[in-house]
């Protein structure tokens, strides 16, 4: 294992790859690169104060906005990626499998149901709380001999040189300048570095906000994920693992991860409700399929837009994760698309290293983006069209989407294609 305190401050240091951002995507990329490119020296720079990675880190010890109690839906394709790099056995302990997806349109006849048994799979996907994913990734980083982690460490400046990129870093963890073959920016949808470098974005506001929270219900979720379309926007309930708080309660808490989409003008009123009133409003919108809503955890609130960077690769530079593309959560595609990006960048760089090609070469990086651009475009268009179709009260569109849901449930040729797409299995990994 590398000594992460081996260097003094204000030094000129070198690295093969510098990853800016240690959230879920940045940490996953570090783990993937460590697996595919074991001989490369990888540095992760995280601006937030996250405890240094160690093998015995507790699941609730990593304090990072990406590592909170929110649940993330992992596609079957993402499971395959985590399996390949050796992360899945640890994640599987906390991953609640999705056996069925139930799709419905409130106050209309159209609905569809997708089952793991119909597809011959163990699960259609999985739901894991971020506070479990983050520390497991940090454990893997701690065990890797070729990764160094610095936090808090803020990148002040990037300077492109002839054959490398200089990364000026300042923070409690380190004050230094790294000379790197490749810099990967994973610092979020509002990426300061992306903006600093003059990389523009195509943005499309949906004039919606997402309220995200964990909720408890009187009935078990039975591994069913619900996608409920309403006249004010889509609502998803993803099955979380049951939680037994102890003998004082006497029974398990049946939990689900809520993603409730609302028009921007309505969100403040719903956020300002006390817990009981919030649960009553949620009950009215969702219905009684899970019995009564009994408890709600901390509520998060996000404005929703489609954001896509106009450049994802430059010589010596890659933009990834939400900094590259930020999607509406309606179809749960954003993180899973980012994981496929992680996989293919790692494969391309491993092949380049094997052939002694410069990792930051534009020729090398174009292989990555050419591999992923079709996948990215399809997912962005799919997500955007679903939002427009199911957040619209136009009678013709309402009829069309309900006929589509009925067709999805009844026509045998349509469902397998839809399922493979939704599960991230349309793209080979």
C-alpha positions in Angstrom: 0.0 0.0 0.0 1.3 3.5 -0.8 2.2 5.7 2.1 -0.3 8.6 1.7 1.7 10.9 3.9 5.1 10.3 2.3 5.2 13.7 0.6 5.7 17.1 2.2 3.8 20.2 1.0 4.8 22.5 -1.9 6.5 19.8 -3.8 6.5 18.9 -7.5 5.0 15.5 -7.7 4.1 13.2 -10.6 1.2 10.8 -11.3 0.0 8.9 -14.3 -3.7 9.8 -13.7 -5.2 12.4 -11.4 -8.9 12.1 -10.6 -10.5 15.4 -9.4 -13.5 14.4 -7.2 -13.9 11.5 -4.9 -17.6 11.0 -5.0 -19.2 7.7 -6.1 -18.1 8.1 -9.8 -14.6 9.3 -9.0 -14.0 6.6 -6.4 -15.4 3.9 -8.7 -13.1 5.1 -11.5 -10.1 4.9 -9.1 -11.1 1.3 -8.2 -11.7 0.4 -11.8 -8.3 1.8 -12.9 -6.5 0.0 -10.1 -8.0 -3.2 -11.4 -7.4 -2.7 -15.1 -4.2 -0.7 -14.9 -2.3 -2.1 -11.9 1.0 -0.5 -12.9 -0.3 3.1 -13.1 0.0 5.6 -10.3 -3.4 7.1 -9.6 -4.1 10.1 -7.4 -7.6 11.1 -6.2 -8.1 14.7 -5.0 -11.3 15.3 -3.0 -12.3 18.8 -1.9 -14.6 17.7 0.9 -13.2 16.4 4.2 -13.5 12.7 3.8 -11.6 10.4 6.2 -8.5 8.8 4.7 -9.4 5.4 3.1 -8.7 2.5 5.4 -9.6 -1.1 5.2 -11.6 -1.1 8.5 -13.6 2.1 7.8 -17.2 1.9 9.2 -20.1 2.3 6.8 -21.2 5.5 8.4 -17.8 7.0 8.8 -17.3 8.6 5.3 -18.9 12.0 5.4 -19.4 13.2 1.8 -22.5 14.6 0.1 -22.3 11.6 -2.3 -22.2 9.1 0.6 -25.4 10.0 2.4 -28.6 8.1 3.1 -30.0 8.4 -0.4 -30.6 5.2 -2.3 -29.1 4.6 -5.7 -30.5 2.2 -8.3 -27.8 0.0 -9.8 -28.6 -1.7 -13.1 -27.7 -5.3 -13.7 -25.0 -4.0 -16.0 -23.5 -1.9 -13.2 -23.5 -5.1 -11.0 -21.4 -6.8 -13.7 -18.9 -3.9 -13.7 -18.6 -4.0 -9.9 -18.3 -7.8 -10.1 -15.4 -7.6 -12.6 -13.4 -5.2 -10.4 -14.1 -7.2 -7.2 -16.4 -4.7 -5.4 -19.7 -6.6 -5.7 -19.2 -9.2 -3.0 -19.0 -6.4 -0.4 -21.8 -4.3 -2.0 -24.1 -7.3 -2.3 -24.5 -7.5 1.5 -26.3 -4.1 1.4 -27.9 -4.3 -2.1 -31.7 -4.9 -2.1 -32.6 -6.7 -5.3 -35.5 -5.5 -7.5 -37.6 -8.5 -8.5 -40.4 -6.6 -10.2 -40.9 -3.1 -11.7 -44.5 -1.8 -11.7 -45.2 1.1 -14.0 -48.5 3.0 -13.8 -50.1 6.3 -14.8 -52.3 7.8 -12.0 -56.0 8.0 -12.8 -55.5 6.1 -16.2 -55.8 2.5 -17.2 -52.3 2.0 -18.7 -49.8 0.0 -16.6 -47.1 -2.5 -17.1 -45.2 -5.0 -14.9 -41.7 -6.4 -15.5 -40.6 -9.4 -13.6 -37.1 -11.0 -13.1 -38.6 -14.4 -13.7 -39.8 -13.4 -17.2 -36.3 -12.3 -18.0 -34.6 -15.3 -16.4 -32.5 -13.2 -14.1 -31.7 -13.1 -10.4 -32.8 -9.5 -10.2 -33.7 -6.6 -12.6 -31.5 -4.3 -10.6 -30.5 -3.4 -7.0 -31.0 -0.5 -4.6 -28.1 0.5 -2.3 -27.8 3.4 0.1 -25.0 5.7 -0.8 -23.7 5.6 2.7 -22.9 1.9 2.1 -21.4 2.3 -1.4 -19.0 5.1 -0.5 -17.2 3.4 2.4 -16.9 0.1 0.4 -15.2 2.0 -2.4 -12.9 3.7 0.1 -12.0 0.3 1.6 -11.1 -0.9 -1.9 -9.0 2.3 -2.5 -7.2 1.6 0.8 -6.3 -1.9 -0.3 -4.9 -0.8 -3.7 -1.1 -0.3 -3.9 -1.3 2.2 -6.7 -3.9 4.8 -5.5 -3.2 7.8 -3.3 -6.1 9.7 -1.8 -5.9 13.4 -0.6 -8.8 15.1 1.2 -9.5 17.9 1.6 -7.6 19.0 -1.4 -8.9 21.7 -3.8 -7.6 22.0 -7.4 -6.7 25.6 -7.9 -5.4 25.5 -11.5 -4.9 23.2 -14.5 -2.2 24.0 -17.0 -1.7 22.0 -20.2 1.9 21.4 -21.1 3.3 19.7 -24.2 3.1 16.1 -22.9 1.4 16.4 -19.5 -1.0 18.5 -17.4 0.0 20.4 -14.3 -2.4 20.2 -11.4 -2.0 22.8 -8.6 -3.5 21.6 -5.4 -4.1 23.3 -2.1 -5.8 22.1 1.1 -5.3 20.6 4.5 -4.2 17.3 3.0 -1.6 18.6 0.6 -0.2 21.7 -1.1 1.6 20.6 -4.2 1.7 20.6 -8.0 1.2 17.3 -9.8 2.5 16.6 -13.3 0.0 14.1 -14.8 -0.4 12.3 -18.1 -4.1 12.5 -17.7 -6.6 14.4 -15.6 -10.2 13.2 -15.1 -12.7 15.7 -13.8 -15.5 14.2 -11.7 -16.4 17.2 -9.6 -20.2 17.2 -10.1 -22.9 18.8 -12.3 -21.8 22.3 -11.4 -18.2 21.4 -12.0 -16.0 24.4 -11.2 -13.1 23.0 -13.2 -15.2 22.4 -16.3 -16.4 26.0 -16.1 -12.9 27.2 -15.5 -11.6 25.4 -18.6 -14.3 27.1 -20.7 -16.1 23.8 -21.5 -19.7 24.8 -22.2 -22.8 22.8 -21.6 -26.1 22.2 -23.3 -28.8 22.6 -20.7 -32.5 22.1 -20.7 -34.4 22.9 -17.5 -37.5 20.7 -16.8 -38.9 23.3 -14.5 -39.2 20.5 -11.9 -37.6 19.6 -8.6 -37.0 16.2 -7.1 -37.7 15.5 -3.5 -35.6 12.6 -2.3 -36.1 10.8 1.0 -36.3 7.4 2.6 -39.8 6.4 3.7 -41.3 3.6 5.8 -44.5 1.8 5.0 -46.9 -0.5 6.9 -46.5 -3.2 4.2 -43.3 -4.7 2.9 -42.1 -3.7 -0.6 -41.5 -7.3 -1.6 -38.6 -6.2 -3.8 -41.0 -4.2 -6.1 -39.9 -0.9 -7.6 -42.8 1.4 -8.4 -42.7 4.1 -11.2 -45.8 6.1 -10.8 -46.6 8.9 -13.3 -48.9 11.6 -12.1 -50.2 14.9 -13.5 -47.6 16.8 -11.5 -44.6 14.6 -12.5 -43.2 11.1 -12.0 -42.8 9.4 -8.7 -40.6 6.4 -7.9 -40.4 4.2 -4.9 -37.4 1.9 -4.9 -37.2 -1.1 -2.5 -34.6 -0.7 0.3 -33.6 -3.5 2.6 -35.7 -3.9 5.8 -34.2 -2.4 8.9 -34.7 -3.9 12.4 -34.2 -1.1 14.9 -34.2 -3.5 17.9 -36.6 -4.9 20.5 -38.0 -1.5 21.5 -39.9 -1.4 18.2 -40.6 -5.1 18.0 -40.8 -5.3 14.2 -38.8 -4.5 11.1 -39.2 -1.2 9.3 -40.3 -1.6 5.7 -38.4 1.0 3.7 -38.3 2.5 0.3 -36.3 5.2 -1.4 -38.6 8.0 -2.7 -38.0 10.2 -5.7 -40.9 12.6 -6.0 -40.9 15.0 -8.9 -42.8 18.2 -8.7 -43.2 21.4 -10.7 -40.7 24.0 -9.3 -43.5 26.3 -8.2 -45.0 23.6 -5.9 -41.9 22.2 -4.3 -41.5 24.7 -1.5 -45.0 24.1 -0.2 -44.4 20.4 0.0 -41.0 20.8 1.6 -42.4 23.0 4.2 -45.0 20.4 5.3 -44.4 18.7 8.7 -43.7 15.0 8.5 -47.3 13.9 9.1 -48.7 16.3 6.4 -45.9 15.3 4.0 -46.8 11.6 4.4 -50.5 12.3 3.9 -49.8 14.2 0.7 -47.5 11.4 -0.5 -50.3 8.9 0.3 -52.7 10.8 -1.9 -50.3 10.9 -4.8 -49.0 7.3 -4.6 -52.0 5.3 -3.3 -52.2 2.3 -1.0 -50.1 -0.4 -2.7 -47.6 -0.3 0.2 -50.2 0.3 2.9 -49.8 3.4 4.9 -46.7 5.7 4.9 -45.5 5.7 8.5 -42.2 7.6 8.6 -40.0 9.9 6.4 -36.3 10.5 6.8 -34.3 13.6 5.8 -35.6 15.2 2.7 -33.3 16.4 -0.1 -34.3 18.7 -2.9 -32.8 19.2 -6.3 -33.7 21.3 -9.4 -33.9 19.0 -12.5 -32.3 19.7 -15.8 -30.6 17.8 -18.6 -27.0 19.0 -18.7 -24.5 17.7 -21.2 -20.9 19.0 -21.6 -20.1 20.0 -25.2 -16.6 18.5 -24.8 -15.8 15.4 -22.8 -12.2 14.9 -24.0 -9.3 17.1 -24.7 -5.6 16.3 -24.9 -4.7 15.2 -21.4 -8.3 15.7 -20.1 -11.5 13.7 -19.6 -14.8 15.0 -18.1 -16.9 12.3 -16.4 -20.0 11.7 -14.2 -22.4 14.5 -13.6 -19.8 17.0 -14.9 -20.2 15.3 -18.3 -23.9 14.5 -18.3 -26.6 15.0 -15.6 -30.0 13.4 -16.3 -33.5 13.5 -14.9 -33.9 10.7 -12.3 -37.1 9.4 -13.9 -35.6 6.3 -15.4 -32.6 5.8 -13.0 -30.2 5.9 -15.8 -27.6 8.6 -14.8 -25.3 6.7 -12.4 -25.5 3.5 -14.5 -24.5 5.4 -17.6 -21.6 7.0 -15.7 -20.5 3.5 -14.6 -20.3 2.3 -18.2 -18.2 5.4 -19.0 -15.9 4.3 -16.1 -15.6 0.8 -17.5 -14.8 1.8 -21.0 -12.3 4.6 -20.1 -10.5 2.0 -17.8 -10.4 -0.5 -20.7 -9.1 2.0 -23.2 -6.4 3.3 -20.9 -5.3 -0.2 -20.0 -4.9 -1.0 -23.6 -3.0 2.2 -24.2 -0.6 1.5 -21.3 0.0 -2.0 -22.6 1.0 -0.6 -26.0 3.1 2.2 -24.4 0.8 5.0 -25.8 0.6 8.3 -23.9 -2.5 8.1 -21.7 -3.4 11.7 -22.4 -3.1 11.4 -26.2 -6.2 12.7 -28.0 -6.0 9.7 -30.2 -6.4 7.4 -27.2 -9.1 9.5 -25.6 -11.1 9.6 -28.8 -11.3 5.8 -28.7 -13.1 6.1 -25.4 -15.6 8.8 -26.4 -16.2 7.1 -29.8 -17.1 3.9 -27.8 -19.5 5.7 -25.5 -21.0 8.5 -27.5 -23.8 6.4 -29.0 -24.7 4.9 -25.6 -24.7 8.4 -24.0 -26.9 9.9 -26.8 -29.4 7.1 -26.6 -29.7 7.4 -22.8 -30.0 11.2 -22.9 -32.7 11.1 -25.5 -34.6 8.2 -23.8 -34.6 10.1 -20.5 -35.6 13.4 -22.0 -38.5 11.8 -24.0 -39.8 9.9 -21.0 -39.9 13.1 -19.0 -41.7 15.0 -21.7 -44.2 12.2 -22.4 -45.1 11.6 -18.7 -45.1 15.2 -17.4 -47.7 16.3 -19.9 -51.5 16.5 -19.6 -52.1 16.7 -23.3 -55.0 14.3 -24.0 -53.4 12.8 -27.1 -50.1 12.2 -25.4 -51.9 10.8 -22.4 -53.7 8.3 -24.6 -50.5 7.5 -26.4 -48.5 6.8 -23.3 -51.2 4.6 -21.8 -51.5 2.6 -25.0 -47.7 2.3 -24.8 -47.8 0.9 -21.3 -50.5 -1.6 -22.3 -48.4 -2.7 -25.3 -45.3 -3.1 -23.1 -47.3 -5.4 -20.9 -49.0 -7.4 -23.6 -46.7 -7.6 -26.6 -43.9 -10.2 -26.1 -41.5 -8.6 -28.6 -41.3 -5.2 -26.9 -40.7 -6.0 -23.3 -37.3 -7.8 -23.6 -35.8 -4.8 -25.6 -37.1 -2.3 -23.0 -35.8 -4.4 -20.1 -32.3 -4.8 -21.6 -32.2 -1.1 -22.1 -33.4 -0.2 -18.7 -31.0 -2.7 -17.1 -28.0 -1.3 -18.9 -27.5 -4.5 -20.8 -28.0 -3.0 -24.3 -24.3 -2.0 -24.2 -21.7 -4.8 -24.0 -19.2 -4.6 -21.1 
